[in-house]
């Protein structure tokens, strides 16, 4: 990533942090419920068996507790992020009670303990992911650590080697996270989700050159 792109991303993250911290909790809850209703009606969700989903922070992003409950209600297998250094893996959570019992990490996000043996995802159908900001082309700005970009690149490589389709990727967004008149600065490392869902929009991945 060149220094100009890095600087633009850093500046945008700073701007988004300020915007997101000021969103009232009732707005986040309302939009989270609307986005959850959209996701659970998608064929890619209804047909999935193995779902990876992020565990949400208390502020500044779509809350996923509604969705996690629905995943178990429908008898799907649920996998959530666990971080080690610069890498991330998806490990299985066996019940909603198991999810509620997870300890929180330094970012105040629930995360399975590294001292526990858990099944690591090997055949995901669907990955539900977060982000700080998105644009109308489906570009995503993450929090700057590159966890999801590296994970998606790894999964795409594995599925290609095994001659099978990669999992569908869906990012969830608050309305305030969608840039309507600007583009996210990107580089070749950045991975686009197949879909971005907000309370009022469904953005499909497309080339930045498309009108």
TAFENKA-V353318 format. One record per run of one state. SS is the DSSP state (~ for helix, > for strand, _ for the rest). FROM is the first residue (numbers start at 1). LEN is the number of residues. If there is no record, write none. Layout:
SS_FROM_LEN ; SS_FROM_LEN
This chain:
__1_2 ; ~_3_19 ; __22_3 ; ~_25_15 ; __40_3 ; ~_43_4 ; __47_3 ; >_50_4 ; __54_11 ; ~_65_9 ; __74_3 ; >_77_8 ; __85_2 ; >_87_7 ; __94_2 ; ~_96_5 ; __101_3 ; >_104_1 ; __105_5 ; >_110_1 ; __111_9 ; >_120_1 ; __121_5 ; >_126_4 ; __130_3 ; >_133_3 ; __136_4 ; >_140_2 ; __142_5 ; ~_147_15 ; __162_6 ; >_168_5 ; __173_2 ; ~_175_3 ; >_178_2 ; __180_15 ; >_195_3 ; __198_4 ; >_202_3 ; __205_7
